[in-house]
Structure formats: C-alpha cells, structure tokens
Amino acid sequence: MSRRTPWSLLSVAALGAAALTGCDTTAEDVEQGADQVQQELEQGTDQLQEGADQVQQEVEEGAGQLQEGADQLQQEVEQGVEDVQGGDG
C-alpha cells in the first residue's frame, strides 16, 4: 500500500467531487489548488512563528525591565532604611 500525503488525498477527493458534479476541473487544476493551499498554510505557519518569536522577545525584555525596576526599588528601600537608622543615631 502506498503512503499518500494529505494533499494528494485532497487532490483525489477533489477530482472525485468534480467527476460526480460534471465539473471540468482537471487534475492539474486540483494539484495547483492543493499546492496553493499548502503554500498559504506554510506562510501562515511562518507568520505565526514570527509572531511568537516577537512576543517571546518582548516578554523577555519586559522581564528584564521588571527586574531592573525591582533592583532599583530594593536599593531605594535599603537607602531609606539606612537614612532612617542614621537619623536615629
């Protein structure tokens, strides 16, 4: 038994539907349509990956900024504590 890709199965199904409905769609037309669908799917997948990469980069940058802010706040709190303790003495 030969192994068929989903696209070749789609082509066979489209040809069968065309034959049943009397449509004059050729195997080449179906193949081109399947190729176009596959290409659009691959482009969509690439765009989705690019978007995911961008979101990940933005999250990492945001996490870095958050850490910097936390470090600065901790430093200011420590300085405030030192100022209060120094004022008591």
N, CA, C and O of each residue as an XYZ file, in Angstrom:
356
protein
N       0.845     -1.181      0.000
C       0.000      0.000      0.000
C       0.887      1.239      0.000
O       1.823      1.346      0.792
N       0.585      2.164     -0.888
C       1.411      3.365     -0.959
C       0.934      4.375      0.067
O      -0.242      4.421      0.428
N       1.858      5.164      0.516
C       1.548      6.203      1.509
C       1.227      7.494      0.769
O       2.007      7.945     -0.070
N       0.084      8.086      1.076
C      -0.330      9.327      0.425
C      -0.255     10.473      1.420
O      -0.556     10.308      2.602
N       0.144     11.617      0.932
C       0.145     12.809      1.774
C      -1.270     13.343      1.854
O      -2.098     13.021      1.001
N      -1.564     14.149      2.856
C      -2.909     14.744      2.920
C      -3.248     15.538      1.662
O      -4.413     15.614      1.271
N      -2.237     16.131      1.028
C      -2.505     16.943     -0.155
C      -2.889     16.074     -1.336
O      -3.758     16.453     -2.121
N      -2.254     14.903     -1.483
C      -2.647     14.038     -2.590
C      -4.028     13.454     -2.333
O      -4.796     13.250     -3.274
N      -4.357     13.182     -1.070
C      -5.711     12.723     -0.749
C      -6.726     13.813     -1.066
O      -7.820     13.534     -1.557
N      -6.356     15.043     -0.784
C      -7.225     16.173     -1.107
C      -7.428     16.257     -2.615
O      -8.540     16.506     -3.080
N      -6.376     16.054     -3.368
C      -6.470     16.092     -4.825
C      -7.401     15.005     -5.339
O      -8.240     15.259     -6.204
N      -7.257     13.804     -4.813
C      -8.097     12.688     -5.249
C      -9.556     12.967     -4.896
O     -10.452     12.719     -5.703
N      -9.791     13.485     -3.686
C     -11.150     13.789     -3.268
C     -11.753     14.880     -4.147
O     -12.919     14.787     -4.530
N     -10.981     15.904     -4.467
C     -11.475     16.992     -5.311
C     -11.772     16.494     -6.721
O     -12.762     16.907     -7.325
N     -10.929     15.616     -7.250
C     -11.187     15.051     -8.581
C     -12.467     14.221     -8.579
O     -13.263     14.281     -9.516
N     -12.649     13.446     -7.513
C     -13.868     12.637     -7.401
C     -15.104     13.511     -7.352
O     -16.103     13.222     -8.011
N     -15.039     14.586     -6.567
C     -16.170     15.505     -6.473
C     -16.427     16.177     -7.816
O     -17.576     16.363     -8.214
N     -15.356     16.538     -8.508
C     -15.501     17.180     -9.807
C     -16.150     16.225    -10.807
O     -16.997     16.635    -11.601
N     -15.755     14.960    -10.769
C     -16.322     13.976    -11.687
C     -17.801     13.754    -11.402
O     -18.598     13.617    -12.330
N     -18.167     13.718    -10.146
C     -19.561     13.486     -9.772
C     -20.458     14.659    -10.151
O     -21.626     14.469    -10.490
N     -19.920     15.851    -10.093
C     -20.731     17.038    -10.379
C     -20.656     17.469    -11.837
O     -21.315     18.428    -12.240
N     -19.861     16.769    -12.620
C     -19.739     17.117    -14.029
C     -18.852     18.324    -14.267
O     -18.875     18.908    -15.350
N     -18.094     18.693    -13.294
C     -17.195     19.840    -13.404
C     -16.027     19.465    -14.303
O     -15.586     18.316    -14.308
N     -15.533     20.418    -15.054
C     -14.418     20.139    -15.960
C     -13.061     20.474    -15.345
O     -12.115     20.802    -16.061
N     -12.971     20.394    -14.032
C     -11.707     20.646    -13.338
C     -10.728     19.521    -13.654
O     -11.064     18.341    -13.556
N      -9.526     19.902    -14.031
C      -8.517     18.902    -14.376
C      -7.688     18.554    -13.146
O      -7.719     19.249    -12.130
N      -6.951     17.461    -13.271
C      -6.059     17.052    -12.192
C      -5.024     18.134    -11.928
O      -4.624     18.361    -10.786
N      -4.595     18.798    -12.990
C      -3.612     19.873    -12.837
C      -4.193     21.033    -12.035
O      -3.509     21.616    -11.194
N      -5.471     21.371    -12.299
C      -6.124     22.440    -11.535
C      -6.202     22.086    -10.058
O      -5.936     22.916     -9.188
N      -6.568     20.854     -9.795
C      -6.684     20.397     -8.409
C      -5.312     20.423     -7.741
O      -5.170     20.856     -6.597
N      -4.324     19.959     -8.463
C      -2.952     19.941     -7.924
C      -2.485     21.360     -7.608
O      -1.887     21.605     -6.560
N      -2.764     22.298     -8.525
C      -2.384     23.693     -8.289
C      -3.118     24.257     -7.079
O      -2.533     24.978     -6.271
N      -4.383     23.929     -6.960
C      -5.156     24.392     -5.803
C      -4.606     23.835     -4.508
O      -4.490     24.554     -3.515
N      -4.264     22.548     -4.514
C      -3.694     21.925     -3.316
C      -2.337     22.544     -2.983
O      -2.027     22.782     -1.815
N      -1.536     22.799     -4.005
C      -0.234     23.440     -3.789
C      -0.409     24.834     -3.200
O       0.336     25.240     -2.308
N      -1.402     25.562     -3.707
C      -1.650     26.914     -3.199
C      -2.088     26.867     -1.732
O      -1.637     27.672     -0.917
N      -2.962     25.927     -1.407
C      -3.413     25.786     -0.014
C      -2.230     25.454      0.879
O      -2.091     26.018      1.964
N      -1.372     24.535      0.426
C      -0.207     24.157      1.216
C       0.736     25.337      1.397
O       1.268     25.546      2.487
N       0.948     26.109      0.337
C       1.833     27.276      0.417
C       1.274     28.306      1.398
O       2.018     28.874      2.198
N      -0.045     28.547      1.335
C      -0.656     29.502      2.260
C      -0.576     29.011      3.703
O      -0.383     29.802      4.627
N      -0.724     27.722      3.883
C      -0.593     27.144      5.218
C       0.829     27.327      5.749
O       1.022     27.677      6.914
N       1.812     27.091      4.899
C       3.209     27.269      5.309
C       3.502     28.736      5.621
O       4.208     29.039      6.583
N       2.963     29.645      4.809
C       3.154     31.078      5.072
C       2.503     31.475      6.393
O       3.071     32.239      7.173
N       1.310     30.949      6.633
C       0.630     31.227      7.897
C       1.409     30.693      9.078
O       1.493     31.340     10.122
N       1.978     29.514      8.912
C       2.794     28.920      9.976
C       4.030     29.773     10.238
O       4.404     29.996     11.390
N       4.666     30.252      9.163
C       5.844     31.116      9.314
C       5.478     32.414     10.028
O       6.204     32.871     10.911
N       4.343     33.005      9.638
C       3.915     34.249     10.278
C       3.588     34.028     11.746
O       3.892     34.870     12.591
N       2.974     32.902     12.043
C       2.658     32.579     13.429
C       3.933     32.419     14.248
O       4.006     32.889     15.383
N       4.946     31.752     13.673
C       6.213     31.570     14.374
C       6.908     32.903     14.595
O       7.462     33.150     15.666
N       6.880     33.774     13.572
C       7.486     35.100     13.718
C       6.790     35.893     14.828
O       7.440     36.558     15.634
N       5.468     35.811     14.854
C       4.717     36.493     15.910
C       5.047     35.948     17.282
O       5.193     36.707     18.240
N       5.164     34.631     17.380
C       5.502     34.007     18.661
C       6.909     34.414     19.099
O       7.146     34.670     20.280
N       7.840     34.473     18.144
C       9.204     34.895     18.472
C       9.223     36.344     18.957
O       9.937     36.682     19.901
N       8.439     37.185     18.308
C       8.386     38.595     18.711
C       7.788     38.739     20.107
O       8.295     39.504     20.928
N       6.719     38.008     20.371
C       6.102     38.062     21.704
C       7.086     37.577     22.757
O       7.198     38.172     23.829
N       7.800     36.495     22.453
C       8.772     35.973     23.412
C       9.858     37.005     23.698
O      10.258     37.183     24.848
N      10.336     37.687     22.657
C      11.363     38.706     22.835
C      10.833     39.854     23.697
O      11.531     40.355     24.579
N       9.588     40.263     23.428
C       9.006     41.353     24.203
C       8.807     40.945     25.665
O       9.001     41.760     26.568
N       8.430     39.720     25.896
C       8.267     39.227     27.268
C       9.616     39.220     27.981
O       9.713     39.627     29.139
N      10.654     38.757     27.290
C      11.982     38.737     27.897
C      12.470     40.144     28.211
O      13.063     40.382     29.263
N      12.215     41.081     27.289
C      12.611     42.473     27.533
C      11.827     43.043     28.708
O      12.384     43.744     29.553
N      10.538     42.742     28.759
C       9.703     43.208     29.868
C      10.159     42.627     31.193
O      10.167     43.318     32.212
N      10.537     41.360     31.180
C      11.026     40.722     32.403
C      12.329     41.375     32.853
O      12.549     41.566     34.049
N      13.181     41.712     31.911
C      14.435     42.393     32.250
C      14.176     43.761     32.848
O      14.814     44.148     33.827
N      13.237     44.497     32.259
C      12.901     45.817     32.793
C      12.269     45.708     34.173
O      12.535     46.530     35.050
N      11.440     44.701     34.363
C      10.821     44.473     35.667
C      11.883     44.159     36.716
O      11.805     44.643     37.845
N      12.868     43.356     36.346
C      13.943     43.020     37.285
C      14.765     44.257     37.622
O      15.150     44.462     38.774
N      15.031     45.077     36.615
C      15.776     46.318     36.866
C      15.003     47.225     37.816
O      15.580     47.822     38.725
N      13.688     47.323     37.598
C      12.853     48.137     38.473
C      12.832     47.591     39.895
O      12.884     48.358     40.856
N      12.756     46.288     40.031
C      12.762     45.669     41.360
C      14.096     45.909     42.062
O      14.134     46.194     43.259
N      15.182     45.794     41.314
C      16.506     46.042     41.896
C      16.634     47.493     42.353
O      17.154     47.771     43.433
N      16.149     48.417     41.513
C      16.216     49.832     41.866
C      15.361     50.119     43.098
O      15.779     50.866     43.983
N      14.173     49.532     43.159
C      13.294     49.730     44.312
C      13.933     49.180     45.582
O      13.874     49.809     46.639
N      14.539     48.011     45.470
C      15.200     47.421     46.637
C      16.344     48.320     47.115
O      16.538     48.505     48.316
N      17.088     48.868     46.173
C      18.190     49.759     46.516
C      17.668     51.015     47.214
O      18.254     51.480     48.192
N      16.557     51.560     46.700
C      15.983     52.753     47.319
C      15.454     52.467     48.719
O      15.593     53.294     49.621
N      14.845     51.291     48.902
C      14.356     50.913     50.228
C      15.526     50.767     51.194
O      15.463     51.252     52.324
N      16.580     50.108     50.758
C      17.754     49.940     51.618
C      18.361     51.295     51.975
O      18.785     51.512     53.110
N      18.402     52.208     50.996
C      18.936     53.543     51.257
C      18.035     54.274     52.253
O      18.524     54.961     53.150
N      16.730     54.125     52.093
C      15.782     54.747     53.031
C      15.956     54.212     54.440
O      15.909     54.969     55.409
N      16.157     52.903     54.554
C      16.375     52.296     55.878
C      17.652     52.835     56.497
O      17.684     53.138     57.690
N      18.699     52.957     55.703
C      19.975     53.493     56.206
C      19.791     54.947     56.655
O      20.334     55.364     57.678
N      19.019     55.711     55.877
C      18.785     57.111     56.220
C      18.025     57.207     57.545
O      18.350     58.042     58.389
N      17.022     56.358     57.724
C      16.240     56.369     58.967
C      17.100     55.938     60.129
O      17.043     56.554     61.193
N      17.894     54.901     59.960
C      18.766     54.439     61.051
C      19.837     55.466     61.364
O      20.208     55.641     62.525
N      20.335     56.142     60.350
C      21.349     57.188     60.558
C      20.764     58.382     61.262
O      21.468     59.050     62.018
N      19.489     58.677     61.039
C      18.829     59.797     61.681
C      18.545     59.544     63.140
O      18.392     60.501     63.899
N      18.466     58.295     63.570
C      18.214     57.939     64.947
C      19.459     58.114     65.815
O      19.369     58.328     67.024
N      20.610     58.018     65.176
C      21.850     57.979     65.936
C      22.397     59.266     66.259
O      23.445     59.349     66.899
